[in-house]
Amino acid sequence: MANPQIVGNNMTGAYCPMCRNNGVSNVVATRDNVDCFCLMGHRMSHAQFWSMKPDMIKTEVRFVPGTNDVKVEIWVNNEVLMRAKDALGEQFHPTIASIIRCCMAGQPVIIDGQQAAELRKLGIRNGQEMVATAKLNADLTSQNEDLVAKVNEWEARFASALQSA
């Protein structure tokens, strides 16, 4: 359920940093096309507002099962389960449901641990980026093979030209 304080096109999603500096931390800031302002009378440009690093309004994300969802019991290591619930928080149930849907949709590729860390170091964050990188690699490999063939062809021409001279 969305936080009612931040719904609407004119909300900043943050609390007024000037109010916070004055000891009042929960005054919601709104915005128009020119300024950000609060109900306490503080008004500043968007740039000034964001440069003051305002506290963001925390939103609540609650999992609501779908009409066809059922609760199931599975066997899993207790320590792994607790770590997953801590790490995923409110996203635990949707994440597990998403993994099951992925497995049923075809032949999923699951990457974790060291390979996932290496992919992140290379700037690859998701499956779409992995596919794009693989396609680019295949294209570059093909271009490289074509160039090697041309170099070999030219080397043969030069060798025959040097022999006939």
C-alpha positions as CSV (number, residue, x, y, z in Angstrom):
1,M,0.0,0.0,0.0
2,A,1.4,3.4,-1.0
3,N,2.3,5.9,1.7
4,P,-0.5,8.6,1.5
5,Q,2.1,11.3,2.3
6,I,3.9,10.8,-1.1
7,V,1.0,10.1,-3.5
8,G,0.5,12.7,-6.2
9,N,2.5,14.5,-8.9
10,N,3.5,17.4,-6.7
11,M,5.1,15.4,-3.9
12,T,8.8,15.2,-3.5
13,G,8.9,12.0,-1.6
14,A,11.0,13.6,1.1
15,Y,10.7,15.6,4.3
16,C,11.6,19.3,4.4
17,P,15.3,19.6,5.2
18,M,14.9,23.1,6.7
19,C,12.3,21.8,9.2
20,R,14.6,18.9,10.0
21,N,17.5,21.4,10.7
22,N,15.0,23.2,13.1
23,G,14.2,20.0,15.0
24,V,11.0,19.0,13.2
25,S,11.6,15.9,11.2
26,N,8.3,14.9,9.7
27,V,7.1,17.9,7.6
28,V,6.4,16.6,4.1
29,A,7.8,18.8,1.2
30,T,5.9,19.4,-2.0
31,R,6.9,20.9,-5.2
32,D,5.8,22.9,-8.2
33,N,7.5,23.7,-11.5
34,V,9.9,26.2,-9.8
35,D,10.3,25.4,-6.1
36,C,10.1,22.9,-3.3
37,F,8.2,24.0,-0.2
38,C,6.5,22.9,3.0
39,L,3.5,23.9,5.1
40,M,5.8,25.6,7.6
41,G,6.6,28.3,4.9
42,H,10.0,27.1,3.8
43,R,10.6,27.6,0.1
44,M,13.7,26.8,-2.0
45,S,14.7,25.8,-5.5
46,H,14.8,22.2,-6.5
47,A,18.6,22.2,-6.6
48,Q,18.9,23.8,-3.2
49,F,16.3,21.3,-1.7
50,W,18.1,18.2,-3.0
51,S,21.6,19.6,-2.2
52,M,20.5,19.7,1.5
53,K,20.0,15.8,1.3
54,P,16.5,15.6,2.7
55,D,15.3,12.5,4.5
56,M,13.3,10.4,2.2
57,I,9.8,9.2,3.1
58,K,9.9,5.4,3.6
59,T,7.3,3.6,1.7
60,E,5.6,0.4,2.9
61,V,5.6,-2.6,0.5
62,R,3.2,-5.3,1.5
63,F,2.9,-8.6,-0.2
64,V,-0.7,-9.4,-1.1
65,P,-1.3,-12.8,-2.6
66,G,-3.1,-13.1,-5.9
67,T,-6.5,-14.7,-6.1
68,N,-5.0,-18.0,-7.5
69,D,-2.1,-18.1,-5.0
70,V,-1.9,-20.8,-2.4
71,K,0.3,-21.2,0.6
72,V,2.6,-24.1,0.5
73,E,5.0,-25.9,2.8
74,I,8.6,-26.7,1.5
75,W,11.7,-28.1,3.1
76,V,14.6,-25.7,3.3
77,N,17.6,-25.2,5.7
78,N,16.5,-23.0,8.6
79,E,19.6,-20.8,8.5
80,V,19.2,-20.2,4.8
81,L,15.5,-19.4,5.2
82,M,16.3,-16.9,8.0
83,R,19.1,-15.2,6.0
84,A,16.8,-15.0,2.9
85,K,14.0,-13.4,4.9
86,D,16.4,-10.9,6.5
87,A,17.9,-10.0,3.2
88,L,14.7,-9.8,1.2
89,G,12.4,-8.4,3.8
90,E,8.9,-7.7,2.4
91,Q,10.2,-8.9,-1.0
92,F,10.7,-12.5,0.2
93,H,7.3,-14.0,-0.9
94,P,7.2,-12.2,-4.3
95,T,10.8,-13.3,-4.9
96,I,10.1,-16.9,-4.2
97,A,7.0,-16.8,-6.4
98,S,9.0,-15.2,-9.2
99,I,11.7,-17.8,-9.0
100,I,9.0,-20.6,-9.3
101,R,7.4,-18.8,-12.3
102,C,10.8,-18.5,-14.0
103,C,11.5,-22.2,-13.5
104,M,8.1,-23.1,-15.0
105,A,8.4,-20.7,-17.9
106,G,11.3,-22.5,-19.6
107,Q,14.9,-23.3,-18.9
108,P,16.1,-20.6,-16.4
109,V,19.7,-19.7,-15.9
110,I,20.4,-19.0,-12.3
111,I,23.8,-17.3,-11.5
112,D,25.0,-16.6,-8.0
113,G,28.1,-16.4,-5.9
114,Q,31.4,-15.6,-7.6
115,Q,30.0,-15.5,-11.2
116,A,27.3,-13.0,-10.2
117,A,30.0,-10.8,-8.5
118,E,32.2,-10.9,-11.6
119,L,29.2,-10.0,-13.8
120,R,28.4,-7.0,-11.5
121,K,32.1,-5.9,-11.7
122,L,31.7,-5.9,-15.5
123,G,28.6,-3.7,-15.2
124,I,26.1,-6.5,-16.1
125,R,23.2,-6.4,-13.7
126,N,20.4,-8.6,-15.2
127,G,19.5,-11.1,-17.8
128,Q,18.8,-8.6,-20.5
129,E,22.3,-7.2,-20.2
130,M,23.8,-10.7,-20.2
131,V,22.0,-11.5,-23.5
132,A,23.1,-8.2,-25.0
133,T,26.7,-8.8,-24.0
134,A,26.6,-12.4,-25.4
135,K,25.2,-11.1,-28.7
136,L,27.8,-8.4,-28.9
137,N,30.5,-10.9,-28.1
138,A,29.3,-13.2,-30.9
139,D,29.2,-10.3,-33.4
140,L,32.7,-9.2,-32.4
141,T,34.0,-12.8,-32.7
142,S,32.5,-13.0,-36.2
143,Q,34.1,-9.6,-37.2
144,N,37.4,-10.8,-35.7
145,E,37.3,-14.0,-37.8
146,D,36.6,-12.0,-40.9
147,L,39.5,-9.7,-40.2
148,V,41.9,-12.5,-39.6
149,A,40.8,-14.1,-42.9
150,K,41.5,-10.8,-44.7
151,V,44.9,-10.5,-43.0
152,N,45.8,-14.0,-44.0
153,E,44.7,-13.3,-47.6
154,W,46.8,-10.1,-47.8
155,E,49.8,-11.9,-46.2
156,A,49.5,-14.6,-49.0
157,R,49.3,-11.9,-51.7
158,F,52.4,-10.1,-50.3
159,A,54.3,-13.4,-50.0
160,S,53.5,-14.2,-53.6
161,A,54.4,-10.7,-54.8
162,L,57.7,-10.9,-53.0
163,Q,58.5,-14.3,-54.5
164,S,57.7,-13.0,-58.1
165,A,59.8,-9.9,-57.7
